[in-house]
Amino acid sequence: YFLAREGKVFMDIYHEIIKNNPSNKTYPKASYLYVSRKATFLPSIDSLEWGELNRFLHQYSTQSINSFLSNLNLPAHEYYEYAFKAGFKDFDRKYTHIEKNEQFRAFIEMLEVRTLFEKHQKQAKALFIQYLDEHQLFENEQVAFVDIGWKGTIQDSIVKAIEKEIK
């Protein structure tokens, strides 16, 4: 499975190798997955807890409430009421170390935010699993992801999102 954006180039090269194969070896089937860090992260989070968010915060250390919601691929307008209640006035103001920020802590600890998050996370995970199933990922005994990413964030998120599906 070649992962989106840079994976397209690698998949094209892979197909050229197969096409110009003089030894007629057989090669594994290749597929292209339209995935991104943003699209894979929400399905990979089990709960709205700081421990779960650490992978995310490592990538995006400075956040506004808008960027936090956007980077988690959450519909911001559904969370604004709770952000306001948590003390946010400027939804674009950036903060560093949000895990230590009183407003972010209050926001994330609200029962309404956690309930809404759980709903969105479950929907995102179900759609993501369906997408991978449509690409026959679960039919393979072994899977390889090809990507040029430096940290493996997308691959890690995919594995975390599907680990219960493949056990």
C-alpha positions as CSV (number, residue, x, y, z in Angstrom):
1,Y,0.0,0.0,0.0
2,F,1.5,3.3,-1.2
3,L,0.4,6.1,1.0
4,A,-0.8,9.4,-0.4
5,R,0.9,12.1,-1.8
6,E,4.5,10.9,-2.1
7,G,3.4,7.3,-2.4
8,K,2.1,8.0,-5.9
9,V,5.6,8.5,-7.2
10,F,6.8,5.2,-5.6
11,M,3.8,3.3,-6.9
12,D,4.5,4.6,-10.4
13,I,8.1,3.4,-10.1
14,Y,6.9,0.1,-8.7
15,H,4.6,-0.4,-11.7
16,E,7.5,0.5,-14.1
17,I,9.7,-2.1,-12.5
18,I,7.0,-4.7,-12.9
19,K,6.3,-3.7,-16.5
20,N,10.0,-3.9,-17.4
21,N,10.7,-7.1,-15.4
22,P,12.8,-9.3,-17.6
23,S,12.7,-12.3,-15.2
24,N,8.9,-12.5,-15.1
25,K,8.9,-12.7,-11.3
26,T,5.6,-12.1,-9.6
27,Y,5.2,-9.1,-7.4
28,P,2.7,-8.3,-4.7
29,K,-0.4,-6.4,-5.7
30,A,0.0,-2.6,-5.1
31,S,-2.7,-0.2,-4.1
32,Y,-2.8,3.5,-3.4
33,L,-4.3,4.8,-0.2
34,Y,-5.5,8.4,0.0
35,V,-4.5,9.0,3.6
36,S,-3.0,11.9,5.5
37,R,-1.8,12.5,9.1
38,K,-5.0,14.5,9.7
39,A,-7.3,11.7,8.3
40,T,-5.6,8.9,10.2
41,F,-5.1,10.6,13.6
42,L,-8.7,10.9,14.8
43,P,-9.5,7.2,14.1
44,S,-6.3,6.2,16.0
45,I,-7.1,8.0,19.2
46,D,-9.0,5.9,21.8
47,S,-10.0,8.7,24.0
48,L,-9.6,12.4,24.6
49,E,-6.8,12.0,27.2
50,W,-3.5,13.8,27.4
51,G,-1.6,10.6,27.0
52,E,-3.4,9.8,23.8
53,L,-2.9,13.4,22.6
54,N,0.9,13.3,23.1
55,R,1.5,11.8,19.7
56,F,-0.4,14.6,18.2
57,L,1.1,17.4,20.3
58,H,4.6,16.1,19.4
59,Q,3.7,17.0,15.8
60,Y,1.9,20.2,16.5
61,S,3.3,21.8,19.7
62,T,1.6,25.2,19.2
63,Q,-2.1,25.3,19.0
64,S,-5.1,27.6,18.9
65,I,-8.5,26.1,19.7
66,N,-9.3,26.3,16.0
67,S,-6.0,24.6,14.9
68,F,-6.5,22.0,17.6
69,L,-9.9,21.1,16.3
70,S,-8.8,21.3,12.7
71,N,-5.7,19.1,13.2
72,L,-7.9,16.5,14.9
73,N,-10.3,16.7,11.9
74,L,-13.2,17.7,14.2
75,P,-16.1,20.0,13.1
76,A,-15.1,23.1,15.0
77,H,-18.5,24.8,15.0
78,E,-19.8,21.9,17.2
79,Y,-17.2,22.6,19.9
80,Y,-17.3,26.5,20.0
81,E,-19.9,26.7,22.7
82,Y,-17.7,24.6,25.0
83,A,-14.5,26.4,24.0
84,F,-16.2,29.7,25.0
85,K,-17.3,28.1,28.4
86,A,-13.7,27.0,28.9
87,G,-12.6,30.6,28.7
88,F,-11.5,31.0,25.0
89,K,-12.3,34.4,23.6
90,D,-10.0,34.4,20.5
91,F,-10.3,31.0,18.9
92,D,-7.2,31.7,16.7
93,R,-4.8,32.7,19.6
94,K,-2.0,30.2,19.7
95,Y,-0.6,28.6,22.8
96,T,2.4,26.5,23.4
97,H,2.3,23.5,25.8
98,I,-1.4,23.3,25.7
99,E,-1.4,20.4,28.1
100,K,-0.4,23.0,30.8
101,N,-2.9,25.7,29.6
102,E,-5.9,26.2,31.9
103,Q,-8.3,26.9,29.1
104,F,-7.3,23.8,27.1
105,R,-7.4,21.6,30.2
106,A,-10.9,22.9,31.1
107,F,-12.1,22.3,27.5
108,I,-10.7,18.8,27.2
109,E,-12.0,17.8,30.6
110,M,-15.6,18.9,29.9
111,L,-18.0,16.0,29.8
112,E,-19.8,17.5,26.8
113,V,-16.6,17.8,24.8
114,R,-15.6,14.3,25.6
115,T,-19.0,12.9,24.6
116,L,-19.0,14.9,21.4
117,F,-15.4,13.8,20.7
118,E,-16.3,10.1,21.3
119,K,-19.1,10.4,18.8
120,H,-16.8,12.0,16.1
121,Q,-14.0,9.6,16.8
122,K,-16.3,6.5,16.5
123,Q,-17.7,7.9,13.2
124,A,-14.2,8.6,11.8
125,K,-12.9,5.2,12.9
126,A,-15.8,3.4,11.3
127,L,-15.4,5.3,8.0
128,F,-11.7,4.7,8.1
129,I,-12.1,0.9,8.7
130,Q,-14.7,0.8,5.9
131,Y,-12.2,2.7,3.5
132,L,-9.4,0.2,4.3
133,D,-11.8,-2.7,3.9
134,E,-12.8,-1.4,0.5
135,H,-9.1,-1.5,-0.4
136,Q,-8.9,-5.1,0.8
137,L,-6.4,-4.4,3.5
138,F,-7.8,-6.9,5.9
139,E,-7.7,-9.7,3.3
140,N,-3.9,-9.8,3.4
141,E,-1.8,-11.9,5.6
142,Q,1.0,-9.3,5.5
143,V,0.9,-5.7,4.6
144,A,3.6,-3.1,3.7
145,F,3.1,0.6,3.7
146,V,5.3,2.7,1.4
147,D,5.7,6.3,2.3
148,I,8.5,8.9,2.5
149,G,7.4,10.3,5.9
150,W,10.3,11.0,8.3
151,K,8.6,9.9,11.5
152,G,6.1,7.2,10.4
153,T,3.2,9.1,12.0
154,I,0.7,8.0,9.4
155,Q,1.8,4.4,9.5
156,D,1.6,4.4,13.3
157,S,-1.8,6.0,13.2
158,I,-3.1,3.4,10.7
159,V,-1.8,0.5,12.8
160,K,-3.2,2.0,16.1
161,A,-6.6,2.6,14.4
162,I,-6.9,-1.0,13.1
163,E,-5.0,-3.0,15.7
164,K,-8.3,-4.3,17.3
165,E,-9.6,-5.2,13.9
166,I,-6.7,-7.5,13.0
167,K,-6.3,-9.4,16.3
